[in-house]
Amino acid sequence: MQPLVSLDAWKAYFTALSTSIPDEEIFRETLREPLLAYQAYGRLQADRLIMEPMGRNQRCKLQVLGIFRDGSRKLLTLRDDSGLEKLSGSAGCGDGQLWAWGEQVQQEIVRRLQADGYPELRAVRLKPS
């Protein structure tokens, strides 16, 4: 399988990045933070997979901004995220990077929330902006 980014392109990117961040510690943190976040996400996902009593998996508690047909908005909690990462096919979708979840995933989240009692829901926003 061909890598998505060549080693030369990777080096060039981080060389340019390092010149724009003169503080060495801030540069290290810039490189380290995404990896630490990925590790934390992995630990949380592993915890969710541990079986609870009665043989049920822990449920997700993903909060999304629901946008309804009348224009109102409400913070909603998605309780079933099973299989969502497979719908998008985008990099980062399985790593908790919600902004990488495409339109198909958002439509599926709307469908699931409509089935959970929000029939007037028309869209969801996965990121705060």
C-alpha positions as CSV (number, residue, x, y, z in Angstrom):
1,M,0.0,0.0,0.0
2,Q,1.3,3.4,-1.0
3,P,1.6,5.9,1.9
4,L,-0.6,8.9,1.7
5,V,2.3,11.3,2.5
6,S,5.8,10.8,1.3
7,L,8.7,11.0,3.8
8,D,10.0,14.0,1.9
9,A,6.7,15.8,2.0
10,W,6.4,15.0,5.8
11,K,9.9,16.4,6.4
12,A,9.2,19.5,4.4
13,Y,5.9,20.2,6.3
14,F,7.5,19.8,9.7
15,T,10.5,21.9,8.7
16,A,8.1,24.7,7.6
17,L,6.1,24.2,10.8
18,S,9.2,24.4,13.0
19,T,10.3,27.7,11.4
20,S,6.9,29.2,12.2
21,I,7.1,28.2,15.9
22,P,10.3,29.6,17.3
23,D,9.7,28.3,20.9
24,E,11.1,24.7,21.0
25,E,8.8,23.6,23.8
26,I,5.7,24.8,22.0
27,F,6.9,23.0,18.8
28,R,7.3,19.8,20.8
29,E,3.8,20.2,22.3
30,T,2.4,20.9,18.8
31,L,3.7,17.5,17.7
32,R,2.9,15.6,20.9
33,E,-0.7,16.8,21.6
34,P,-2.4,14.9,18.7
35,L,-0.6,11.7,19.7
36,L,-1.6,12.1,23.4
37,A,-5.2,12.8,22.4
38,Y,-5.2,9.7,20.2
39,Q,-3.8,7.6,23.1
40,A,-6.5,9.0,25.5
41,Y,-9.2,8.2,22.9
42,G,-7.9,4.7,22.6
43,R,-8.0,4.2,26.4
44,L,-11.5,5.5,26.5
45,Q,-12.7,3.3,23.7
46,A,-11.1,0.3,25.3
47,D,-12.9,1.1,28.5
48,R,-16.2,1.2,26.6
49,L,-15.6,-2.2,25.2
50,I,-15.3,-3.7,28.7
51,M,-18.5,-5.6,29.3
52,E,-20.8,-4.2,32.0
53,P,-22.9,-6.6,34.2
54,M,-25.8,-8.1,32.3
55,G,-23.7,-8.5,29.1
56,R,-24.2,-4.9,27.7
57,N,-21.5,-2.7,26.3
58,Q,-21.1,0.7,27.8
59,R,-23.1,3.2,25.7
60,C,-21.6,6.2,24.0
61,K,-22.5,9.6,25.2
62,L,-21.6,11.8,22.2
63,Q,-23.1,15.2,22.4
64,V,-24.1,17.0,19.2
65,L,-26.0,20.2,18.5
66,G,-29.3,19.3,17.0
67,I,-30.9,21.7,14.6
68,F,-34.7,21.3,14.2
69,R,-37.1,22.1,11.4
70,D,-38.4,25.2,13.2
71,G,-34.9,26.5,13.5
72,S,-34.5,25.8,17.2
73,R,-31.3,24.1,18.5
74,K,-30.7,21.7,21.3
75,L,-27.8,19.8,22.7
76,L,-28.6,16.1,22.1
77,T,-26.8,12.9,23.2
78,L,-26.2,10.1,20.8
79,R,-26.3,6.8,22.6
80,D,-25.5,4.5,19.7
81,D,-22.3,5.2,17.7
82,S,-21.8,1.6,16.5
83,G,-20.6,1.3,13.0
84,L,-20.5,5.1,12.3
85,E,-16.7,5.0,11.5
86,K,-17.4,2.6,8.7
87,L,-19.8,4.9,6.9
88,S,-17.5,7.8,6.1
89,G,-14.4,6.1,4.8
90,S,-12.5,9.2,5.8
91,A,-9.2,9.2,7.6
92,G,-9.7,10.1,11.3
93,C,-13.2,8.9,11.4
94,G,-12.4,6.1,13.8
95,D,-10.1,8.2,15.9
96,G,-12.6,10.5,17.5
97,Q,-12.0,13.3,15.0
98,L,-15.6,14.3,14.5
99,W,-14.8,16.9,11.9
100,A,-13.6,14.0,9.7
101,W,-17.1,12.5,9.7
102,G,-18.7,13.2,6.4
103,E,-22.2,13.9,5.3
104,Q,-23.3,10.2,5.3
105,V,-22.3,9.9,9.0
106,Q,-24.2,13.1,9.9
107,Q,-27.3,11.8,8.1
108,E,-27.1,8.5,10.0
109,I,-26.8,10.4,13.3
110,V,-29.9,12.4,12.4
111,R,-31.7,9.2,11.5
112,R,-30.7,7.5,14.8
113,L,-31.7,10.6,16.9
114,Q,-35.0,10.8,15.0
115,A,-35.7,7.2,15.9
116,D,-34.8,8.0,19.6
117,G,-37.6,10.5,19.8
118,Y,-36.6,13.6,17.9
119,P,-38.7,13.3,14.6
120,E,-38.4,17.0,13.8
121,L,-34.6,17.0,13.8
122,R,-33.2,18.0,10.4
123,A,-29.4,18.3,11.0
124,V,-26.6,17.9,13.6
125,R,-23.5,19.9,14.1
126,L,-20.5,17.8,15.3
127,K,-18.1,20.6,16.0
128,P,-18.6,23.8,18.0
129,S,-18.0,26.3,15.2
